[in-house]
Amino acid sequence: MSSLGGLIVLAVLTAASLAAMGYLMIAMATHNQLFMERIKFMEKVGERCKGYLEIESMTKLRDNRTIEAVIKNVGAGSISVKEFDEIDLIMIYRNSNGSIRAEWLPYNPSEDLERGWRVSNITYHGVKELKNPVTADMSSGFWDNEESLAIRAWISRDQDIADEFMLIMVAPNGVRTR
């Protein structure tokens, strides 16, 4: 092979190698960009799920189907009263037959359903809240960090709660009771 032919082959191979390396670099940059976008998305999800809800107290009422509880917002962010219908409240209890039951209870401020839960009040360290106060008709306001939400939750009339019971509350932003 002549030296000119060898130079042409070398030039073609070099051009092909450079094209392949360019393609790989573009593929890596695109993959890296997608990876970085996914990391940013996960950081946003993580920011929403900071904090937790803490059950400060729970009391079973004499009817053996109603519980009153106080739940504190510990760094979970402001939760609008308009989002209360998106809060999941699950009551787990042992009935008088000894069976363990778990029931999801719908938000029911008018108490017209057979089972559900409603808000009694929101306080800040035992006194009336000052930041984003909730209106008396629960049409506006927020349950903010460090505020306590007093609720009443009830189960169906054909059920009863023996001595063992617990509540799990999950807010729309993903935080839940510990």
N, CA, C and O atoms as a DFTB+ gen file, in Angstrom:
712 C
 N C O
     1  1       0.852      -1.154       0.000
     2  2       0.000       0.000       0.000
     3  2       0.898       1.216       0.000
     4  3       1.924       1.264       0.679
     5  1       0.482       2.199      -0.784
     6  2       1.297       3.404      -0.855
     7  2       1.097       4.238       0.384
     8  3       0.133       4.057       1.128
     9  1       2.012       5.144       0.595
    10  2       1.910       5.998       1.786
    11  2       0.697       6.916       1.689
    12  3       0.130       7.295       2.714
    13  1       0.287       7.279       0.472
    14  2      -0.921       8.094       0.313
    15  2      -2.156       7.297       0.699
    16  3      -3.059       7.839       1.336
    17  1      -2.216       6.041       0.334
    18  2      -3.334       5.182       0.702
    19  2      -3.394       4.985       2.213
    20  3      -4.480       4.964       2.793
    21  1      -2.249       4.844       2.845
    22  2      -2.200       4.688       4.297
    23  2      -2.690       5.940       5.003
    24  3      -3.369       5.862       6.027
    25  1      -2.336       7.108       4.443
    26  2      -2.804       8.378       5.031
    27  2      -4.309       8.534       4.878
    28  3      -4.969       9.057       5.777
    29  1      -4.855       8.095       3.773
    30  2      -6.304       8.195       3.555
    31  2      -7.040       7.278       4.541
    32  3      -8.034       7.678       5.147
    33  1      -6.538       6.039       4.696
    34  2      -7.153       5.104       5.638
    35  2      -7.066       5.672       7.051
    36  3      -8.035       5.606       7.807
    37  1      -5.913       6.226       7.410
    38  2      -5.741       6.820       8.739
    39  2      -6.701       7.996       8.931
    40  3      -7.286       8.141      10.004
    41  1      -6.869       8.825       7.921
    42  2      -7.775       9.977       8.018
    43  2      -9.223       9.506       8.172
    44  3      -9.973      10.083       8.959
    45  1      -9.622       8.480       7.445
    46  2     -10.991       7.960       7.534
    47  2     -11.232       7.361       8.917
    48  3     -12.263       7.622       9.537
    49  1     -10.286       6.561       9.401
    50  2     -10.428       5.969      10.727
    51  2     -10.443       7.047      11.818
    52  3     -11.198       6.940      12.784
    53  1      -9.625       8.067      11.666
    54  2      -9.600       9.160      12.646
    55  2     -10.939       9.898      12.629
    56  3     -11.480      10.218      13.687
    57  1     -11.472      10.169      11.446
    58  2     -12.766      10.858      11.346
    59  2     -13.887      10.004      11.963
    60  3     -14.760      10.529      12.653
    61  1     -13.859       8.701      11.714
    62  2     -14.874       7.806      12.274
    63  2     -14.746       7.757      13.795
    64  3     -15.749       7.770      14.509
    65  1     -13.514       7.700      14.282
    66  2     -13.299       7.680      15.737
    67  2     -13.776       8.975      16.373
    68  3     -14.414       8.943      17.426
    69  1     -13.484      10.102      15.763
    70  2     -13.927      11.396      16.290
    71  2     -15.454      11.500      16.268
    72  3     -16.051      12.035      17.201
    73  1     -16.077      10.998      15.222
    74  2     -17.543      11.026      15.140
    75  2     -18.155      10.150      16.235
    76  3     -19.130      10.537      16.879
    77  1     -17.569       8.961      16.437
    78  2     -18.077       8.067      17.482
    79  2     -17.881       8.697      18.862
    80  3     -18.775       8.614      19.704
    81  1     -16.749       9.315      19.104
    82  2     -16.495       9.967      20.394
    83  2     -17.453      11.149      20.597
    84  3     -17.931      11.381      21.707
    85  1     -17.725      11.884      19.533
    86  2     -18.676      12.991      19.624
    87  2     -20.072      12.484      19.968
    88  3     -20.770      13.069      20.796
    89  1     -20.465      11.402      19.329
    90  2     -21.773      10.809      19.619
    91  2     -21.843      10.354      21.069
    92  3     -22.840      10.596      21.750
    93  1     -20.790       9.698      21.546
    94  2     -20.753       9.249      22.946
    95  2     -20.798      10.428      23.910
    96  3     -21.466      10.362      24.942
    97  1     -20.098      11.497      23.584
    98  2     -20.105      12.688      24.448
    99  2     -21.509      13.308      24.503
   100  3     -21.966      13.719      25.570
   101  1     -22.182      13.371      23.364
   102  2     -23.549      13.914      23.337
   103  2     -24.482      13.006      24.135
   104  3     -25.325      13.489      24.891
   105  1     -24.331      11.694      23.967
   106  2     -25.172      10.746      24.708
   107  2     -24.935      10.879      26.205
   108  3     -25.888      10.868      26.983
   109  1     -23.674      11.006      26.620
   110  2     -23.365      11.158      28.046
   111  2     -23.917      12.476      28.586
   112  3     -24.445      12.518      29.697
   113  1     -23.797      13.544      27.810
   114  2     -24.303      14.841      28.265
   115  2     -25.822      14.805      28.406
   116  3     -26.370      15.348      29.366
   117  1     -26.501      14.169      27.459
   118  2     -27.960      14.055      27.532
   119  2     -28.368      13.203      28.728
   120  3     -29.286      13.554      29.469
   121  1     -27.683      12.088      28.907
   122  2     -27.973      11.220      30.048
   123  2     -27.708      11.961      31.362
   124  3     -28.487      11.850      32.309
   125  1     -26.622      12.707      31.414
   126  2     -26.284      13.469      32.611
   127  2     -27.347      14.536      32.884
   128  3     -27.718      14.759      34.036
   129  1     -27.838      15.193      31.832
   130  2     -28.880      16.204      32.002
   131  2     -30.151      15.574      32.542
   132  3     -30.771      16.130      33.448
   133  1     -30.555      14.427      32.010
   134  2     -31.729      13.724      32.510
   135  2     -31.524      13.280      33.956
   136  3     -32.441      13.360      34.774
   137  1     -30.330      12.816      34.261
   138  2     -30.007      12.399      35.616
   139  2     -30.106      13.580      36.582
   140  3     -30.664      13.449      37.671
   141  1     -29.571      14.720      36.187
   142  2     -29.614      15.916      37.041
   143  2     -31.055      16.406      37.225
   144  3     -31.425      16.830      38.320
   145  1     -31.867      16.354      36.173
   146  2     -33.274      16.726      36.304
   147  2     -34.002      15.800      37.268
   148  3     -34.839      16.256      38.047
   149  1     -33.696      14.513      37.226
   150  2     -34.314      13.547      38.140
   151  2     -33.899      13.827      39.587
   152  3     -34.719      13.723      40.499
   153  1     -32.643      14.179      39.794
   154  2     -32.166      14.518      41.147
   155  2     -32.897      15.753      41.666
   156  3     -33.310      15.781      42.825
   157  1     -33.062      16.769      40.829
   158  2     -33.778      17.983      41.246
   159  2     -35.229      17.662      41.604
   160  3     -35.759      18.191      42.581
   161  1     -35.869      16.803      40.821
   162  2     -37.241      16.404      41.113
   163  2     -37.318      15.698      42.460
   164  3     -38.207      15.992      43.260
   165  1     -36.405      14.776      42.722
   166  2     -36.409      14.039      43.985
   167  2     -36.122      14.977      45.165
   168  3     -36.648      14.768      46.258
   169  1     -35.298      16.002      44.955
   170  2     -35.054      16.974      46.021
   171  2     -36.335      17.733      46.358
   172  3     -36.614      17.996      47.528
   173  1     -37.115      18.085      45.333
   174  2     -38.385      18.775      45.572
   175  2     -39.350      17.881      46.340
   176  3     -40.034      18.350      47.251
   177  1     -39.414      16.600      45.986
   178  2     -40.271      15.665      46.710
   179  2     -39.810      15.565      48.153
   180  3     -40.632      15.565      49.069
   181  1     -38.508      15.480      48.362
   182  2     -37.961      15.403      49.708
   183  2     -38.269      16.628      50.537
   184  3     -38.527      16.517      51.735
   185  1     -38.246      17.808      49.913
   186  2     -38.576      19.048      50.629
   187  2     -40.021      19.022      51.107
   188  3     -40.323      19.498      52.201
   189  1     -40.914      18.467      50.290
   190  2     -42.320      18.414      50.679
   191  2     -42.557      17.462      51.837
   192  3     -43.497      17.651      52.608
   193  1     -41.729      16.454      51.971
   194  2     -41.964      15.418      52.979
   195  2     -41.167      15.633      54.262
   196  3     -41.002      14.699      55.047
   197  1     -40.679      16.830      54.483
   198  2     -39.957      17.099      55.721
   199  2     -40.952      17.226      56.860
   200  3     -42.129      17.524      56.657
   201  1     -40.456      16.996      58.045
   202  2     -41.295      17.132      59.221
   203  2     -42.155      15.909      59.440
   204  3     -42.018      14.892      58.760
   205  1     -43.059      16.036      60.422
   206  2     -43.953      14.939      60.750
   207  2     -45.121      15.482      61.557
   208  3     -45.131      16.646      61.956
   209  1     -46.086      14.638      61.786
   210  2     -47.231      14.959      62.630
   211  2     -47.087      14.117      63.898
   212  3     -46.762      12.931      63.839
   213  1     -47.331      14.742      65.028
   214  2     -47.151      14.054      66.306
   215  2     -48.459      14.040      67.083
   216  3     -49.059      15.088      67.321
   217  1     -48.892      12.864      67.471
   218  2     -50.104      12.753      68.279
   219  2     -49.742      13.128      69.704
   220  3     -48.960      12.439      70.361
   221  1     -50.322      14.236      70.180
   222  2     -50.038      14.710      71.535
   223  2     -50.914      14.014      72.564
   224  3     -50.466      13.727      73.673
   225  1     -52.162      13.744      72.199
   226  2     -53.068      13.060      73.127
   227  2     -54.202      12.402      72.351
   228  3     -54.566      12.839      71.259
   229  1     -54.753      11.335      72.942
   230  2     -55.927      10.650      72.385
   231  2     -56.787      10.182      73.551
   232  3     -56.284       9.657      74.544
   233  1     -58.082      10.381      73.412
   234  2     -59.026       9.965      74.443
   235  2     -60.218       9.302      73.783
   236  3     -60.776       9.815      72.813
   237  1     -60.603       8.145      74.326
   238  2     -61.805       7.464      73.843
   239  2     -62.983       7.983      74.658
   240  3     -62.909       8.040      75.885
   241  1     -64.066       8.361      73.989
   242  2     -65.247       8.857      74.681
   243  2     -66.118       7.701      75.152
   244  3     -65.920       6.557      74.744
   245  1     -67.069       8.002      75.999
   246  2     -67.910       6.976      76.638
   247  2     -68.744       6.155      75.671
   248  3     -69.123       5.028      75.987
   249  1     -69.035       6.701      74.501
   250  2     -69.859       5.939      73.556
   251  2     -69.099       4.759      72.935
   252  3     -69.685       3.954      72.212
   253  1     -67.808       4.661      73.214
   254  2     -66.934       3.581      72.717
   255  2     -66.839       3.509      71.201
   256  3     -66.505       2.462      70.648
   257  1     -67.130       4.608      70.532
   258  2     -66.954       4.657      69.079
   259  2     -66.377       5.990      68.612
   260  3     -66.209       6.209      67.412
   261  1     -66.070       6.889      69.565
   262  2     -65.550       8.210      69.234
   263  2     -64.234       8.452      69.973
   264  3     -64.076       8.104      71.143
   265  1     -63.299       9.060      69.247
   266  2     -62.002       9.419      69.823
   267  2     -61.772      10.902      69.601
   268  3     -62.057      11.431      68.527
   269  1     -61.257      11.568      70.619
   270  2     -60.777      12.938      70.472
   271  2     -59.263      12.889      70.550
   272  3     -58.697      12.217      71.412
   273  1     -58.613      13.604      69.648
   274  2     -57.149      13.586      69.591
   275  2     -56.628      14.979      69.287
   276  3     -57.318      15.803      68.688
   277  1     -55.395      15.224      69.710
   278  2     -54.689      16.465      69.398
   279  2     -53.417      16.059      68.665
   280  3     -52.630      15.253      69.161
   281  1     -53.226      16.637      67.465
   282  2     -52.105      16.278      66.597
   283  2     -51.313      17.536      66.285
   284  3     -51.871      18.523      65.805
   285  1     -50.023      17.505      66.555
   286  2     -49.155      18.671      66.355
   287  2     -48.436      18.571      65.019
   288  3     -47.949      17.506      64.637
   289  1     -48.377      19.691      64.319
   290  2     -47.641      19.817      63.066
   291  2     -46.196      20.169      63.435
   292  3     -45.914      21.293      63.851
   293  1     -45.292      19.212      63.280
   294  2     -43.887      19.418      63.641
   295  2     -43.064      19.551      62.360
   296  3     -42.502      18.573      61.867
   297  1     -43.003      20.762      61.833
   298  2     -42.192      21.026      60.655
   299  2     -42.733      20.480      59.355
   300  3     -41.984      20.364      58.385
   301  1     -44.006      20.142      59.302
   302  2     -44.588      19.570      58.084
   303  2     -45.043      20.641      57.099
   304  3     -45.526      20.310      56.016
   305  1     -44.900      21.912      57.451
   306  2     -45.317      22.993      56.567
   307  2     -46.770      23.364      56.776
   308  3     -47.492      22.699      57.520
   309  1     -47.189      24.414      56.127
   310  2     -48.561      24.894      56.244
   311  2     -49.502      24.021      55.418
   312  3     -49.248      23.746      54.245
   313  1     -50.588      23.591      56.051
   314  2     -51.586      22.764      55.370
   315  2     -52.898      23.537      55.371
   316  3     -53.447      23.830      56.433
   317  1     -53.396      23.864      54.201
   318  2     -54.621      24.640      54.065
   319  2     -55.831      23.842      54.551
   320  3     -55.909      22.631      54.343
   321  1     -56.772      24.528      55.199
   322  2     -58.005      23.836      55.619
   323  2     -58.771      23.327      54.406
   324  3     -59.566      22.394      54.521
   325  1     -58.540      23.928      53.248
   326  2     -59.199      23.463      52.026
   327  2     -58.660      22.101      51.585
   328  3     -59.278      21.425      50.763
   329  1     -57.502      21.696      52.135
   330  2     -56.915      20.395      51.813
   331  2     -57.257      19.331      52.847
   332  3     -56.813      18.190      52.713
   333  1     -58.026      19.665      53.868
   334  2     -58.338      18.687      54.908
   335  2     -59.068      17.467      54.351
   336  3     -58.929      16.366      54.885
   337  1     -59.837      17.653      53.291
   338  2     -60.529      16.501      52.704
   339  2     -59.561      15.565      51.982
   340  3     -59.943      14.466      51.581
   341  1     -58.308      15.999      51.815
   342  2     -57.281      15.158      51.202
   343  2     -56.423      14.456      52.254
   344  3     -55.560      13.648      51.909
   345  1     -56.652      14.754      53.527
   346  2     -55.917      14.096      54.602
   347  2     -56.511      12.711      54.831
   348  3     -57.726      12.544      54.930
   349  1     -55.630      11.731      54.912
   350  2     -56.072      10.370      55.224
   351  2     -55.970      10.161      56.728
   352  3     -54.924      10.400      57.330
   353  1     -57.059       9.716      57.322
   354  2     -57.075       9.366      58.738
   355  2     -57.500       7.910      58.846
   356  3     -58.582       7.532      58.398
   357  1     -56.642       7.103      59.443
   358  2     -56.915       5.684      59.608
   359  2     -56.956       5.382      61.094
   360  3     -56.032       5.722      61.833
   361  1     -58.027       4.745      61.525
   362  2     -58.142       4.326      62.916
   363  2     -57.991       2.808      62.966
   364  3     -58.691       2.069      62.274
   365  1     -57.063       2.373      63.799
   366  2     -56.848       0.954      64.013
   367  2     -57.254       0.668      65.453
   368  3     -56.796       1.334      66.382
   369  1     -58.109      -0.319      65.627
   370  2     -58.618      -0.571      66.968
   371  2     -58.987      -2.043      67.139
   372  3     -59.158      -2.780      66.169
   373  1     -59.103      -2.440      68.392
   374  2     -59.592      -3.768      68.728
   375  2     -61.020      -3.577      69.222
   376  3     -61.268      -2.757      70.105
   377  1     -61.963      -4.333      68.655
   378  2     -63.353      -4.203      69.103
   379  2     -63.613      -5.165      70.269
   380  3     -62.732      -5.933      70.657
   381  1     -64.812      -5.114      70.814
   382  2     -65.125      -5.928      71.994
   383  2     -65.108      -7.429      71.702
   384  3     -65.035      -8.234      72.630
   385  1     -65.174      -7.813      70.432
   386  2     -65.067      -9.230      70.050
   387  2     -63.615      -9.697      69.997
   388  3     -63.340     -10.881      69.807
   389  1     -62.687      -8.750      70.167
   390  2     -61.267      -9.087      70.106
   391  2     -60.663      -8.971      68.722
   392  3     -59.466      -9.199      68.550
   393  1     -61.476      -8.620      67.728
   394  2     -60.973      -8.474      66.356
   395  2     -60.260      -7.141      66.206
   396  3     -60.686      -6.133      66.769
   397  1     -59.175      -7.141      65.445
   398  2     -58.473      -5.901      65.130
   399  2     -59.015      -5.387      63.813
   400  3     -59.080      -6.119      62.825
   401  1     -59.405      -4.121      63.807
   402  2     -59.981      -3.505      62.609
   403  2     -59.180      -2.261      62.255
   404  3     -58.619      -1.601      63.130
   405  1     -59.132      -1.951      60.981
   406  2     -58.524      -0.718      60.497
   407  2     -59.542      -0.076      59.558
   408  3     -60.030      -0.708      58.622
   409  1     -59.850       1.182      59.824
   410  2     -60.828       1.891      58.992
   411  2     -60.268       3.225      58.546
   412  3     -59.708       3.973      59.347
   413  1     -60.423       3.524      57.249
   414  2     -60.135       4.849      56.734
   415  2     -61.372       5.693      57.015
   416  3     -62.495       5.291      56.711
   417  1     -61.151       6.873      57.600
   418  2     -62.269       7.744      57.958
   419  2     -62.253       8.992      57.080
   420  3     -61.231       9.675      57.010
   421  1     -63.353       9.301      56.414
   422  2     -63.404      10.495      55.555
   423  2     -63.531      11.771      56.383
   424  3     -64.088      11.768      57.480
   425  1     -63.002      12.856      55.831
   426  2     -63.178      14.162      56.468
   427  2     -64.658      14.514      56.357
   428  3     -65.223      14.480      55.264
   429  1     -65.286      14.849      57.474
   430  2     -66.725      15.064      57.506
   431  2     -67.058      16.169      58.516
   432  3     -67.527      15.884      59.618
   433  1     -66.814      17.433      58.136
   434  2     -67.019      18.528      59.093
   435  2     -68.457      18.677      59.559
   436  3     -68.689      19.207      60.645
   437  1     -69.427      18.229      58.777
   438  2     -70.837      18.366      59.165
   439  2     -71.327      17.193      60.015
   440  3     -72.442      17.231      60.534
   441  1     -70.513      16.162      60.159
   442  2     -70.841      14.965      60.942
   443  2     -72.113      14.263      60.458
   444  3     -72.834      13.665      61.256
   445  1     -72.381      14.335      59.173
   446  2     -73.595      13.697      58.659
   447  2     -73.360      12.282      58.137
   448  3     -74.306      11.625      57.703
   449  1     -72.128      11.806      58.169
   450  2     -71.834      10.434      57.752
   451  2     -71.760       9.525      58.974
   452  3     -71.552       9.987      60.096
   453  1     -71.931       8.243      58.741
   454  2     -71.913       7.280      59.835
   455  2     -70.531       7.166      60.485
   456  3     -70.420       6.838      61.666
   457  1     -69.478       7.441      59.705
   458  2     -68.125       7.430      60.238
   459  2     -67.357       8.573      59.614
   460  3     -67.688       9.017      58.515
   461  1     -66.340       9.054      60.297
   462  2     -65.555      10.147      59.752
   463  2     -64.759      10.874      60.813
   464  3     -64.559      10.373      61.919
   465  1     -64.305      12.074      60.453
   466  2     -63.570      12.911      61.392
   467  2     -63.807      14.377      61.052
   468  3     -64.114      14.725      59.912
   469  1     -63.657      15.230      62.065
   470  2     -63.808      16.667      61.862
   471  2     -62.823      17.386      62.778
   472  3     -62.282      16.803      63.718
   473  1     -62.607      18.646      62.487
   474  2     -61.707      19.478      63.284
   475  2     -62.505      20.179      64.374
   476  3     -63.576      20.728      64.116
   477  1     -61.978      20.155      65.589
   478  2     -62.586      20.906      66.682
   479  2     -61.982      22.305      66.762
   480  3     -62.706      23.295      66.865
   481  1     -60.636      22.383      66.713
   482  2     -59.956      23.686      66.702
   483  2     -58.486      23.505      66.366
   484  3     -57.966      22.391      66.296
   485  1     -57.837      24.644      66.162
   486  2     -56.392      24.673      65.940
   487  2     -55.825      25.690      66.922
   488  3     -56.326      26.810      67.026
   489  1     -54.773      25.292      67.646
   490  2     -54.155      26.188      68.627
   491  2     -52.644      26.204      68.446
   492  3     -52.062      25.332      67.801
   493  1     -52.034      27.213      69.031
   494  2     -50.577      27.342      69.042
   495  2     -50.132      27.333      70.495
   496  3     -50.349      28.306      71.216
   497  1     -49.524      26.264      70.923
   498  2     -49.088      26.096      72.319
   499  2     -50.214      26.385      73.302
   500  3     -50.011      27.046      74.320
   501  1     -51.399      25.885      72.987
   502  2     -52.535      25.986      73.892
   503  2     -53.340      27.267      73.811
   504  3     -54.338      27.407      74.518
   505  1     -52.936      28.206      72.970
   506  2     -53.698      29.452      72.819
   507  2     -54.104      29.623      71.364
   508  3     -53.641      28.891      70.489
   509  1     -54.966      30.588      71.116
   510  2     -55.466      30.840      69.768
   511  2     -54.304      31.076      68.804
   512  3     -53.343      31.775      69.126
   513  1     -54.411      30.483      67.621
   514  2     -53.346      30.635      66.628
   515  2     -53.291      32.063      66.098
   516  3     -54.313      32.744      66.021
   517  1     -52.095      32.509      65.734
   518  2     -51.919      33.873      65.227
   519  2     -51.524      33.895      63.755
   520  3     -51.917      34.803      63.022
   521  1     -50.757      32.910      63.320
   522  2     -50.281      32.862      61.940
   523  2     -51.310      32.147      61.077
   524  3     -51.679      31.011      61.377
   525  1     -51.772      32.777      60.033
   526  2     -52.756      32.196      59.110
   527  2     -53.941      31.576      59.841
   528  3     -54.238      30.398      59.640
   529  1     -54.627      32.351      60.689
   530  2     -55.704      31.763      61.501
   531  2     -56.830      31.180      60.647
   532  3     -57.142      31.661      59.558
   533  1     -57.413      30.132      61.191
   534  2     -58.524      29.449      60.527
   535  2     -59.809      30.172      60.903
   536  3     -60.014      30.528      62.063
   537  1     -60.676      30.389      59.913
   538  2     -61.955      31.041      60.179
   539  2     -62.896      30.073      60.896
   540  3     -62.708      28.857      60.846
   541  1     -63.905      30.624      61.559
   542  2     -64.843      29.805      62.338
   543  2     -65.565      28.781      61.466
   544  3     -65.862      27.678      61.925
   545  1     -65.849      29.137      60.215
   546  2     -66.549      28.204      59.326
   547  2     -65.598      27.264      58.578
   548  3     -66.030      26.495      57.719
   549  1     -64.308      27.329      58.906
   550  2     -63.281      26.466      58.303
   551  2     -63.175      26.645      56.783
   552  3     -62.823      25.708      56.067
   553  1     -63.477      27.844      56.302
   554  2     -63.404      28.082      54.855
   555  2     -62.031      28.582      54.415
   556  3     -61.703      28.522      53.230
   557  1     -61.227      29.072      55.354
   558  2     -59.888      29.537      54.998
   559  2     -58.976      29.453      56.217
   560  3     -59.434      29.322      57.352
   561  1     -57.688      29.531      55.953
   562  2     -56.682      29.460      56.994
   563  2     -55.806      28.233      56.811
   564  3     -56.019      27.416      55.915
   565  1     -54.806      28.126      57.692
   566  2     -53.824      27.053      57.575
   567  2     -53.524      26.435      58.933
   568  3     -53.605      27.090      59.972
   569  1     -53.177      25.161      58.891
   570  2     -52.611      24.460      60.045
   571  2     -51.112      24.552      59.852
   572  3     -50.537      23.825      59.042
   573  1     -50.477      25.450      60.598
   574  2     -49.062      25.765      60.406
   575  2     -48.160      24.961      61.338
   576  3     -48.625      24.270      62.245
   577  1     -46.855      25.072      61.085
   578  2     -45.854      24.433      61.934
   579  2     -46.045      24.845      63.389
   580  3     -46.350      26.001      63.684
   581  1     -45.865      23.900      64.280
   582  2     -45.970      24.086      65.730
   583  2     -47.398      24.294      66.219
   584  3     -47.601      24.524      67.411
   585  1     -48.383      24.222      65.346
   586  2     -49.778      24.334      65.765
   587  2     -50.366      22.946      65.974
   588  3     -49.958      21.974      65.338
   589  1     -51.328      22.881      66.876
   590  2     -51.971      21.614      67.214
   591  2     -53.401      21.592      66.696
   592  3     -54.157      22.548      66.866
   593  1     -53.749      20.498      66.069
   594  2     -55.070      20.289      65.481
   595  2     -55.851      19.346      66.395
   596  3     -55.461      18.194      66.580
   597  1     -56.950      19.833      66.965
   598  2     -57.818      18.984      67.786
   599  2     -58.895      18.424      66.876
   600  3     -59.563      19.169      66.160
   601  1     -59.062      17.099      66.907
   602  2     -60.045      16.448      66.035
   603  2     -60.945      15.531      66.850
   604  3     -60.644      15.154      67.983
   605  1     -62.051      15.195      66.225
   606  2     -62.955      14.171      66.746
   607  2     -63.146      13.178      65.608
   608  3     -63.474      13.568      64.487
   609  1     -62.940      11.890      65.896
   610  2     -63.092      10.832      64.891
   611  2     -64.044       9.787      65.434
   612  3     -63.998       9.461      66.620
   613  1     -64.914       9.255      64.574
   614  2     -65.893       8.272      65.015
   615  2     -66.035       7.161      63.984
   616  3     -65.821       7.355      62.788
   617  1     -66.403       5.990      64.493
   618  2     -66.600       4.822      63.641
   619  2     -68.094       4.505      63.574
   620  3     -68.900       5.132      64.261
   621  1     -68.448       3.546      62.759
   622  2     -69.854       3.158      62.565
   623  2     -70.499       2.711      63.867
   624  3     -69.828       2.209      64.770
   625  1     -71.804       2.899      63.948
   626  2     -72.559       2.536      65.158
   627  2     -72.524       1.041      65.453
   628  3     -72.673       0.631      66.604
   629  1     -72.328       0.229      64.422
   630  2     -72.310      -1.224      64.647
   631  2     -70.940      -1.727      65.128
   632  3     -70.744      -2.930      65.296
   633  1     -69.999      -0.808      65.347
   634  2     -68.674      -1.163      65.844
   635  2     -68.445      -0.512      67.206
   636  3     -69.153       0.420      67.585
   637  1     -67.460      -1.007      67.928
   638  2     -67.067      -0.378      69.182
   639  2     -65.556      -0.496      69.334
   640  3     -64.919      -1.357      68.728
   641  1     -65.002       0.383      70.151
   642  2     -63.568       0.410      70.387
   643  2     -63.312      -0.104      71.795
   644  3     -63.800       0.469      72.769
   645  1     -62.546      -1.183      71.901
   646  2     -62.138      -1.660      73.225
   647  2     -60.991      -0.750      73.688
   648  3     -60.894       0.389      73.232
   649  1     -60.160      -1.213      74.546
   650  2     -59.128      -0.353      75.121
   651  2     -57.971      -0.026      74.191
   652  3     -57.295       0.981      74.403
   653  1     -57.718      -0.828      73.179
   654  2     -56.582      -0.600      72.297
   655  2     -57.026       0.101      71.020
   656  3     -57.929      -0.362      70.323
   657  1     -56.369       1.238      70.720
   658  2     -56.664       1.953      69.480
   659  2     -55.503       2.861      69.135
   660  3     -54.698       3.217      69.996
   661  1     -55.424       3.234      67.863
   662  2     -54.407       4.181      67.413
   663  2     -54.901       4.892      66.159
   664  3     -55.797       4.408      65.467
   665  1     -54.301       6.050      65.877
   666  2     -54.626       6.826      64.691
   667  2     -53.376       6.992      63.840
   668  3     -52.267       7.136      64.354
   669  1     -53.579       6.970      62.539
   670  2     -52.525       7.315      61.587
   671  2     -53.097       8.408      60.704
   672  3     -54.136       8.222      60.070
   673  1     -52.417       9.556      60.661
   674  2     -52.850      10.667      59.813
   675  2     -51.748      10.933      58.792
   676  3     -50.570      11.018      59.136
   677  1     -52.156      11.063      57.525
   678  2     -51.212      11.361      56.449
   679  2     -51.702      12.609      55.733
   680  3     -52.820      12.640      55.218
   681  1     -50.854      13.647      55.703
   682  2     -51.194      14.920      55.073
   683  2     -51.016      14.827      53.552
   684  3     -50.352      13.914      53.061
   685  1     -51.603      15.761      52.811
   686  2     -51.480      15.731      51.355
   687  2     -50.041      15.810      50.858
   688  3     -49.744      15.332      49.763
   689  1     -49.132      16.410      51.650
   690  2     -47.740      16.520      51.221
   691  2     -46.917      15.285      51.571
   692  3     -45.706      15.267      51.348
   693  1     -47.562      14.248      52.118
   694  2     -46.882      12.984      52.368
   695  2     -46.389      12.786      53.781
   696  3     -45.980      11.678      54.126
   697  1     -46.409      13.815      54.619
   698  2     -45.957      13.611      56.000
   699  2     -47.047      12.896      56.775
   700  3     -48.227      12.979      56.432
   701  1     -46.636      12.182      57.839
   702  2     -47.609      11.397      58.586
   703  2     -47.258      11.400      60.064
   704  3     -46.209      11.892      60.478
   705  1     -48.169      10.837      60.844
   706  2     -47.934      10.727      62.267
   707  2     -46.855       9.683      62.514
   708  3     -46.692       8.724      61.760
   709  1     -46.138       9.906      63.583
   710  2     -45.086       8.952      63.987
   711  2     -45.642       8.020      65.018
   712  3     -44.933       7.137      65.499
